[in-house]
Amino acid sequence: MTLRLHDMCAGYPARRGHRERRVLDHLSTTAEPGELTVLIGPNGSGKSTLLRTMAGLQPPLTGEVLIGETAIGSVPPTELARRLATVLTERELPPLLTAREVAGLGRHPHTGFTGRLGPGDHAVVSWALGAVNAAHLAERQMSELSDGERQRVLIARALAQEPSAILLDEPTAFLDVTSRVALMGLLRGLARERGLVIVVSTHDLELALRVADRAWLVGPDGILRTGTPEELTERGLIGDSFDGEELSFDRSAGVFMLHPARARPARLPEDPLLTRALAREGWHPDAPGPALLAIEHAGDGYEAAFDGRKHRFASIAELAAWARHIDDEPALLPAAPTAVTDAVADVSTVSGYFELEAGPPTDGWRPFSDLLADASALKERVDSVAVRLGTTETRVAASILFQGLAARVWSPALGALIAHDLLIDLTPHALYWRSAPSGPLPLRAHPLNGWTVARSGAAESGRVVEVVYRDVVTGLLEPLADAVGGIVKLAPGLLWGNAASSLAGTVRALARNRSELTGRAVALARDLLETGLLKDTGELAEPAPGHPFFVRRSCCLYYRLPEAGKCGDCALIPTQTRREQWARQTGGTS
Ligand SMILES: Nc1ncnc2c1ncn2[C@@H]1O[C@H](COP(=O)(O)OP(=O)(O)OP(=O)(O)O)[C@@H](O)[C@H]1O
């Protein structure tokens, strides 16, 4: 048996001095048996008016409420009470009645003229009290019961009527969270197990949307919209009805959040608790603009990427406390994954040295950290360079290997930065290499993350230089220099001269292949050559615009290779010869 509204208007007829008040008009919908239907809507939208009309306590202004196929208005009161029970917002009950006596009131439609309960009625009352887990309260007076217990007894009274439909107006209003959840669960169970029509109004929106089979939503426009909670949520109707100045309904989390328009944008994993905690601190995934903060699950905790740094937190509480105080205008933003892949793919086309693959380390790929920690792996690389270059001198091969590896990490790092304002995250554990018979060492990054430089033209800023230096020199080349030092003794000046030479080589490759980037490349390289271990390694000269050259202070030992001559950056090339070389290469005069 259904409870159906047929083009119905709920409201108040004209009275003396008052015009007719049509609260909800043109209502046509059905509450089905076996389903819990929740009635939700802002204050004053007409929920109580609708429930009273559906209960036959006030007539519809127009249209009909049908129980089964019969209009409610044409069902005699006693008969109606056998079909439909109500639990309205009555807090005044005879205080001296016991719970059993109150539940017994529900039998009145079934008792005869005397109103006396027979054994069958007592059995139904006991069953009803049991169904709402209130059997143990049967002999207690109503005045002694908690709000939650009293609501259960009132529902027992409704059940004792043995109706097909129960209408409840805000039964959870005075209950604590646990009792509210328990009561809604109870109502859903009763609807399903006993095939009842149950319509319940509530202000507990989040809970209602979680437990209801169907929701009836009265909007501020006075229109009733119905559907599953998910349908209403997806169509944005919940937000339309309830969003306010401060709070708005978050569709994915199913909860109210501080307004995203006022929040700062963050990239978050699927994690409703985390999302909610960060919303409280003013971070929201739907806030407008590029994400300033990115968070990922990491083991049992969380990793937060903010302004070029990664931070680890063991709990949401620690993360939220930190997120409350961080800067509003970071120089570096966690890049969108596609931005990183696109930048790396583009830069990989400059030359083999700029290539960086994305993807997990499948067979044959080894972490870069192996070169730092596993002396035999590094020695093997040195030996293979020695064989390839035809030298028996380990220190020469080690020097050239170091320079080659430095060029391999500088090139994609600086290329992406200069061409796309994007700093790739390069760490020894997320960078992989694979041996190859010839050509630049194949490199792969996984996961491939990075940072976008927030303010345009800031690529050369101190902050950017600091982060590239930290990642490439401190993170990769310094430990590599230490590891090389464990195999063969080489002067630090030589190794850092090599690092600087390969940095300059990257700039020259960019100048050749992407001439429009030369200015930025030179400026960035000059800043880097003023930093830490790269200081005093040499000078980046630009004898003709767009033609950078490096003059290093130390020797890389290249000249010791059979028939090699001096390297182009060599400090030992006499000034005049160098000028002539440069002139030939720039097409100018010395
Ligand atoms: N007896 C009445 N006569 C005229 N108008 C009334 C009467 N009772 C309520 N109203 C009006 O009808 C509208 C709907 O009220 P109703 O109590 O049905 O809303 P509600 O959604 O249940 O509100 P709340 O969430 O605050 O309980 C309100 O504008 C209210 O002022």
The ligand as an SDF file (V2000), in Angstrom:
LIG
                    3D

 31 33  0  0  0  0  0  0  0  0999 V2000
   -1.3700   27.5430   11.3270 N   0  0  0  0  0  0  0  0  0  0  0  0
   -0.7350   28.1820   10.3790 C   0  0  0  0  0  0  0  0  0  0  0  0
   -1.3420   29.1360    9.6630 N   0  0  0  0  0  0  0  0  0  0  0  0
   -0.7180   29.7940    8.6710 C   0  0  0  0  0  0  0  0  0  0  0  0
    0.5700   29.5620    8.3180 N   0  0  0  0  0  0  0  0  0  0  0  0
    1.2390   28.6120    9.0050 C   0  0  0  0  0  0  0  0  0  0  0  0
    0.6450   27.8680   10.0500 C   0  0  0  0  0  0  0  0  0  0  0  0
    1.5530   27.0060   10.5440 N   0  0  0  0  0  0  0  0  0  0  0  0
    2.6830   27.1850    9.8120 C   0  0  0  0  0  0  0  0  0  0  0  0
    2.4880   28.1440    8.8910 N   0  0  0  0  0  0  0  0  0  0  0  0
    3.4610   28.6510    7.9080 C   0  0  0  0  0  0  0  0  0  0  0  0
    3.6800   27.6450    6.9360 O   0  0  0  0  0  0  0  0  0  0  0  0
    5.0200   27.6450    6.5080 C   0  0  0  0  0  0  0  0  0  0  0  0
    5.5940   26.2520    6.6860 C   0  0  0  0  0  0  0  0  0  0  0  0
    5.7260   25.9520    8.0420 O   0  0  0  0  0  0  0  0  0  0  0  0
    6.1310   24.5190    8.5560 P   0  0  0  0  0  0  0  0  0  0  0  0
    6.0500   24.4970   10.0380 O   0  0  0  0  0  0  0  0  0  0  0  0
    5.3200   23.5040    7.8090 O   0  0  0  0  0  0  0  0  0  0  0  0
    7.6060   24.4440    8.0500 O   0  0  0  0  0  0  0  0  0  0  0  0
    8.7490   23.3900    8.4220 P   0  0  0  0  0  0  0  0  0  0  0  0
    9.4510   23.0730    7.1690 O   0  0  0  0  0  0  0  0  0  0  0  0
    8.1730   22.2490    9.1820 O   0  0  0  0  0  0  0  0  0  0  0  0
    9.6490   24.2870    9.3450 O   0  0  0  0  0  0  0  0  0  0  0  0
   10.6950   23.8730   10.4800 P   0  0  0  0  0  0  0  0  0  0  0  0
   11.8060   23.1930    9.7720 O   0  0  0  0  0  0  0  0  0  0  0  0
   11.1220   25.1920   11.0170 O   0  0  0  0  0  0  0  0  0  0  0  0
    9.9900   23.0030   11.4400 O   0  0  0  0  0  0  0  0  0  0  0  0
    5.7280   28.6870    7.3690 C   0  0  0  0  0  0  0  0  0  0  0  0
    5.8370   29.8600    6.6140 O   0  0  0  0  0  0  0  0  0  0  0  0
    4.8170   28.8860    8.5430 C   0  0  0  0  0  0  0  0  0  0  0  0
    4.9060   30.1990    9.0350 O   0  0  0  0  0  0  0  0  0  0  0  0
  1  2  1  0
  2  3  1  0
  2  7  2  0
  3  4  2  0
  4  5  1  0
  5  6  2  0
  6  7  1  0
  6 10  1  0
  7  8  1  0
  8  9  2  0
  9 10  1  0
 10 11  1  0
 11 12  1  0
 11 30  1  0
 12 13  1  0
 13 14  1  0
 13 28  1  0
 14 15  1  0
 15 16  1  0
 16 17  2  0
 16 18  1  0
 16 19  1  0
 19 20  1  0
 20 21  2  0
 20 22  1  0
 20 23  1  0
 23 24  1  0
 24 25  2  0
 24 26  1  0
 24 27  1  0
 28 29  1  0
 28 30  1  0
 30 31  1  0
M  END
$$$$
